[in-house]
Amino acid sequence: MSLLREKLDALIAQTELDVSDKQRELLVGYVAMLDKWNKAYNLTSVRDPQDMLVKHILDSIIVSTHLQGERFIDVGTGPGLPGIPLAIMNPDKEFYLLDSLGKRIRFIKQVLHELKIENVTPIQSRVEEFQPEEKFDAVLSRAFASMIDMVSWCHHLPKTDTGLFLALKGQLPHDEIEQLPDWCSVTDIKALHVPELEGERHLVILSRKE
């Protein structure tokens, strides 16, 4: 068994996540591809695949249990984070991964092809220009922008009555919460425990006010 797989198993053992053998293989396969492509395309500042498991994989999949609905869009996905790990964890849900940079979308397409992931649709576009035919249950964002920018640039993406914004944050950004526009409010804040990750992690859930 590879060192990456051993490390991933040890990390998952410190959570309450239910991850099948097949899902673990796919997560490790994704990290291996990210490491390989990163040398040429500079997709992430994290260079060590072992660190990627903590800072990218666990940091993404820890949100899995908080996903409600069927259709999600990951804005500013970069090399597919958190969208690809979440798609692996939730094969019954649909994920749209949006980024404006062609090299990132090319990488994501290659990942989908090699790992045979079928519930992801990559989209190369600026978020404010993307007009989906059908709205989303939730908009996901990790390291994309401030929450103020997130809700203003993505306000047209979630379903009108039930759609949510899910912002993955480090320390709780009290200043951003205070500056949110009037039409938007924080409905929940979840402190996340990511094994071996230094610093705090929070999931901030926002919705339109009734």
Residue pairs with C-beta under 8 A, 6 or more apart in sequence:
2 28
3 50
4 28
4 31
4 32
4 49
4 50
4 53
5 24
5 25
5 28
7 50
7 53
8 24
8 27
8 28
8 53
8 57
9 24
11 53
11 54
11 57
11 58
11 195
11 196
12 19
12 24
12 58
14 195
14 196
15 58
15 62
15 193
15 195
17 61
17 62
17 64
17 65
17 89
19 27
19 61
19 89
23 88
23 89
26 88
26 115
26 117
27 57
27 61
27 85
27 88
29 114
29 115
30 57
30 80
30 84
30 85
30 88
30 111
30 115
31 49
31 52
31 53
31 56
31 57
32 49
33 107
33 110
33 111
33 114
33 115
34 43
34 44
34 49
34 52
34 56
34 79
34 107
35 49
35 52
37 43
37 79
37 107
37 110
38 44
38 47
38 79
41 103
41 107
43 78
43 79
43 103
43 104
43 107
44 52
44 56
44 78
44 79
44 81
46 52
46 55
46 56
54 194
54 195
54 196
54 197
55 197
56 81
56 85
57 85
58 194
58 195
58 196
58 197
59 82
59 142
59 168
59 194
59 197
59 201
60 81
60 82
60 84
60 85
60 86
60 142
60 168
61 82
61 85
61 86
61 88
61 89
62 192
62 193
62 194
62 201
63 82
63 86
63 140
63 166
63 168
63 192
63 203
64 86
64 89
64 90
66 166
66 190
66 203
66 205
67 86
67 90
67 93
67 138
67 166
68 137
68 138
68 164
69 93
69 136
69 137
69 138
69 162
69 164
70 92
70 93
70 94
70 137
71 93
71 94
71 96
71 134
71 135
71 136
71 137
72 83
72 86
72 93
72 94
72 95
72 96
72 136
72 137
72 138
72 139
72 140
73 95
73 96
73 97
73 98
73 132
73 136
73 138
73 139
73 140
73 154
73 157
74 80
74 81
74 82
74 83
74 86
74 95
74 96
74 97
74 98
74 140
74 141
74 142
75 98
75 127
75 139
75 140
75 141
75 144
75 150
75 153
75 154
75 157
76 98
76 99
76 127
76 141
76 142
76 143
76 144
76 145
77 83
77 97
77 98
77 99
77 104
77 108
78 99
78 104
78 143
79 104
79 107
79 108
80 97
80 104
80 107
80 108
80 111
80 120
81 142
81 143
82 140
82 142
82 168
83 95
83 96
83 97
83 120
83 140
84 95
84 97
84 108
84 111
84 117
84 120
86 93
86 95
86 140
87 93
87 95
87 117
87 119
87 120
88 117
90 119
91 118
91 119
92 119
93 119
94 119
94 121
95 119
95 120
95 121
96 120
96 121
96 122
96 123
96 132
96 136
97 105
97 108
97 120
97 121
97 122
97 123
98 123
98 124
98 125
98 127
98 130
99 105
99 108
99 122
99 123
99 124
100 124
100 125
100 126
100 127
101 124
102 124
105 122
105 123
105 124
108 120
108 122
109 122
111 117
112 118
112 120
112 122
123 130
127 153
127 154
127 157
128 153
130 157
131 156
132 157
135 157
135 158
135 159
135 160
135 163
136 157
136 158
136 159
136 163
137 158
137 159
137 162
137 163
137 164
138 158
138 163
138 164
138 165
138 166
139 150
139 154
139 157
139 158
139 163
139 164
139 165
139 166
140 166
140 168
141 150
141 154
141 165
141 166
141 167
141 168
142 168
143 168
144 150
145 153
146 173
146 176
147 165
147 167
147 169
147 173
147 176
147 177
147 180
147 204
147 206
148 176
148 179
148 180
148 181
150 165
150 167
151 165
151 180
151 181
151 184
151 206
152 181
154 165
155 183
157 163
158 164
158 165
158 208
160 208
161 208
163 207
163 208
164 187
164 205
164 206
164 207
165 184
165 205
165 206
165 207
166 203
166 204
166 205
166 206
167 203
167 204
167 205
167 206
168 201
168 202
168 203
169 201
169 202
169 203
169 204
170 199
170 200
170 201
170 202
171 199
171 200
171 202
172 189
172 200
172 202
172 204
173 204
177 186
177 204
180 186
180 206
182 209
183 208
183 209
184 206
184 207
184 208
184 209
185 206
185 207
185 208
185 209
186 204
186 205
186 206
187 205
187 206
187 207
188 204
188 205
189 202
189 203
189 204
189 205
190 202
190 203
190 205
191 200
191 201
191 202
192 201
192 202
192 203
193 201
194 201
